[in-house]
Amino acid sequence: MPCDPHASRVTGAGAGKPRRDAARAGFGAVGPGYPPRVTSTTSQQELFRFLEDRFACALACTECARECALRASLAEPRGDTDQERVRRQGIMCAEVCDATCRVLSEENSVGEGVEDAIRAQLEYCRAVSLESAHVFDARSGAEETAAACRACARACSDFLATLN
């Protein structure tokens, strides 16, 4: 089942150069309120923007996973090769998008390894989503699924830009 970004708190897991200091200020380790050492309005705005971008990406991944799972369920499992390709692509995209949403929704400890893992997951999700969009473009009635895949790929690209 696709992850629900509303179900868990989306928190900073390392960010790009302008946001890195704000996100690494211990956001995951504090209680209510702002992270320690994030006192300037600019730092707070950068942190809020980072969290909003992360949430938007998780939401796009959830929507893509939902659409792809639906598309896969509509394809005949023992049909022609094209039907089987659509079904397998839908399942793969749903699983990758769900995993990406889970990574983005977790409260991670901050570190270079975590940031690299998030970046790798986003890049993989973007690639699979674009590939899926191309597969679904060839199918009549799959326009909505292809659009969700493209929106997911775009959200992954946008969030990757904040990490750079």
N, C-alpha and C positions, 0 to 999 in steps of 0.2 A: 504494500500500500504506500502511495507517495507520502513523503514527509510533509508535515504541516508546519510551516514556519511560524504560525501563530501559537503553536503548542509550546515552544521553548524560546527562551530569551536569546536574541541574536546579539552577540557581543564581539568585541574587537579581538582579532587574532593576528595582529601584526598588519601593518598597512604600508603604503608606499612612503616614499621619502618625506613628503610634507606631513603625512598623517602618522608616520611611524612612531615619532616621539609621543604623540597623544595616545595612540593605541597601546604602546608599550609602557605606559605610565602605571600599569597595574590594574587595568579596568576589570579583569576577571577576578581579581583578588579582593575587591572591596565590596562593601555592603551598599546600601542605598546612596544615591547621590552621584557626584562626579568622581572620576578617578583622581587620586592624589596627584599633585603637581600639574594638573590641567586646570589652570586658573584663568588664562587669558580667554577672551571671547573668541579669538581666532582659533585657538586650540580646541575649544568646545565646539565651535562650528565645524571644524575639520572632523572631529570625532563623530558628531551627529551625522555629517554627510557620509562618512565611511560606513556607519551602521545602517543608514538608509540605503546606500548602494548595495551593501551586503544583503539586506533584507529583500530588496527588489530583485536581486539575482536569485535568491532562494525561492521567491514567489514565482518567478518565471520558470525555474526548474520544476517546481511542483506542478504548474499548469502544463508544461510540456510532458512530464511523466504521466499525468492523467490522460492527456490526449493520446499519447503513444500507446498506453495500456488499452485504451478503448479501441484504437485502430487495430491493435494486435488481436484483440478479442473478436473483432468483426471479420478477420481474415480466416478463411478455411484452413485448418491445420493440415489437411491432407489434400490440398488442391494442387493446382499447377505450380510450377516453379516460381512464378511471379507472386502468387498468393503467399507461398511459403517465405519468400524473401521479405515481403511486407510484414508478415507476422513476426519473423525473427528480428527485423530491424526495429519494429515497434517495441518488442520485449527488451531488446538491448538498450534502446534509447530510454525507455522508462526506468530501467535499472540504473543506468548511469546518471540520469537526472535526479533520481531519488537519492542516490549516494551523494551527489553533489549538494543537494539540499540539506542532507544530514550533516555533512561537513561544515556547511555554512551556518547551520543552526546550533551547532555545539558551542559550548563555552570552552574554548581552547586555551591552554597555557601559551604564552607568547614566546616565540623563539624562531630562529631562522629555519629550523627543520619543519615547523608547523606551517610557516609562511610558504615554504617551498612546496609542501604537500598540497596546500590549498591551491596554489598557482597551478600545479600539475593537474589536479582534479578539474579545475576550471577549463584548462586548455583541452583536456580530454573530452569534457562535456560539450564544449563548443564544437569540436571536430565531429563528434557523434551526432550532435543535433543538426549540424549542417548536412551531413551525409544522409540523415533521416529525412530532412526536408526535401532533398533531391529524390529520394526513393518515393516519398509520398506525393511529390509533384506529378509523377507519372501515373498516379491512380486517380480515377474519377471519384469525386466525393471526399477526397482526403485533403482538401485545400485548408481546412481549419487546423488540421494536425500539422501540416507543413508550415503554416503561419506560426503556430505555437512553438515549433522547433526553431524557426528563424528568430523569434522573439527571445527564446532561451539563449541561443548562440550570441545574440546581440547583448543581452544582459551579462553573459559571461565575459564578453569582450570589454564591456564598460567597467565591470568590476575589476578585471585584470588591469585595466588602465589605472585604477586607483592604487593598485599594488605596486605599480612601477614608479 
